[in-house]
């Protein structure tokens, strides 16, 4: 599928908002985000690029809710999604959620940029994590 992955934060992971995934959901918005692990991240013998999560944001209430997580192996194969049962919470300044909420609720704030493939997101993300 088509992606427009915009780097929104760099901490333990490099987090990308997929701007083409945004969809209305009642009084909020849903958006997919891709988190990139540092280079050479393995679980056992398997190398991983990171993982996808669906998020739900309430722009007016400034809340974020991570709905699930699906690990992505090196090469791009996506594992099954595991639901994230934690409730919605306030998207506090400086957290991954705040940056993602800003991108979802105000797409103009991130501009027309972004990378189109997971390979590119991994390259850009790992470069950012290494600096």
Buried (B, 14 or more C-beta within 10 A) or exposed (E): EEBBBBBBBBEEBBBBBBBBBBEEEEEBBBBBBBBBBEEEBEEEEEBBBBBBBBBBBBBEEBBBBBBBBBBBBBEEEEBEBEEBEEEBEEBEEEBBBBBBBBBBBEBEEBEEEBBEEBEBBBEBBBBBBEE
